[in-house]
Amino acid sequence: MDRFFRLRERGTSVKTEFIAGMTTFFSMVYILMVNANMFADPFGDGSNPLGVSYGAIYIATAISAVVGTVLAGLLANLPLAQASGMGLNAFFVYTVCIGFGLSYSNALVLIFFEGIVFILLTVTGLRKKIFDSLPNAVRAAIPSGIGLFITLLGLQNAGIVVPDTSTAVDLGSFNLLQQNWGDIMPMIVTLITFLAIVVMSIKNIRGSAFIGILIGMAMYYLLGLTVDGFYDAISITFISPAKAFGEFTSLSFGKVFTEGLDFSAYTAAHGNANLVLTVVTTALAFCMVDMFDTLGTLYAACERANLLDEKGEPINMNKGMLSDAIATSLGAICGTSTVTTFSEVNAGIAAGGRTGLTSVFCGLFFFIAMFLSPIAQLIPGCATASALIYVGLLMMASVRNIDWSDFKISVPAFLTLAVMPFTYNISYGIAFGMISYIIISVFTGDIKKIKAGSWVITLLFIAMLLLTH
């Protein structure tokens, strides 16, 4: 195991990798429940417009997460984890199926096509060359932008940042005179847990993020004794493996082939011309978002884990991307949306994960969760939220590589890292960074410095924004 994963070479151990894999799992396992709910009951009213069940999507999501995560560990020996991407799943359900009117099976065809395209791009090396076309200003800002995005996710999961009708977001109320203690308690748990992780990190305690999650979980359930009806409201639902797998085989598995290529219902309602435009622009959107989400997260994670080569690029990069592409194709066959590398892997890296053994352990936990869903439900969101906020803090370190006094560099970098959290989308941040870089370079006499790939990427981003958003 040491020889295969190079544990001692990277300064880690089986114990550390186990803790890191468990930390990553607990940080992103929410996707199993969230994805299943989004597909089976997108409006929360039991209407089920896609015609699939919670159990079917739960199993489909788990299988694709296991395959993608384990492949990343065995092929690339990187501490990555993959599952159906947030944002991409919402685009699949609410925009493509409900908005455009494509059936669930039709939309899976686009995901399968995306996976095949990415396999070809990865094998030929074109996927990496596309990312290499990004200017240094944008590449330097991507890790920090993702860090802010992760921080926002953590603050929202804890209820510290809440929606607001007038300002879009607001601070969750800590007012004991107006709010129930039961609403305030999780926010306090998150803040205390976050500070506990920071203190342990300062004292160089390995696995501080995972230990923090355990502390937060214990604190949450202990303080629950002070909340009326706290334990009465906790409901742990066991999903029967036999029932869930039965729904998976009948409602989602293989639908991309048996029903997906039949677009007759859509063309009858919208026409053939509209079908072509919808398919092309939708496929473009899926490809662009997945490509830059994965590459951006890959660079950020490897930088944090000190897994960059002498050129500043992630080691075994193509193999890492290949595992993502294979998992996306398999995910489409199983019946779920695009599989991508999760930003939450940085929680495991913060816990000491440095090799693919972290991914193997994480994949093992996803496999177990396929049968024992209550394991995931016992970890409160306020506990994992603290780890996400801590990871966001760590990822802000990359801003030191940006020359803020030079507007040619700082403006594209600023837009990249600012737009990501504000729009809830990593790719939009890269899009605004690229567009601003091209415009500034053209009008300041640096047009010759723009790489051909940068022009192509920027035009594709403009097309995506104008035609699909």
Salt bridges, closest charged atoms under 4 A:
ASP2 OD2 - ARG8 NH2 3.00
ASP132 OD2 - LYS128 NZ 2.92
GLU259 OE2 - LYS255 NZ 3.10
GLU313 OE1 - LYS128 NZ 2.80
ASP324 OD1 - ARG127 NH2 3.12
ASP446 OD2 - LYS408 NZ 2.94
ASP446 OD1 - LYS449 NZ 3.86
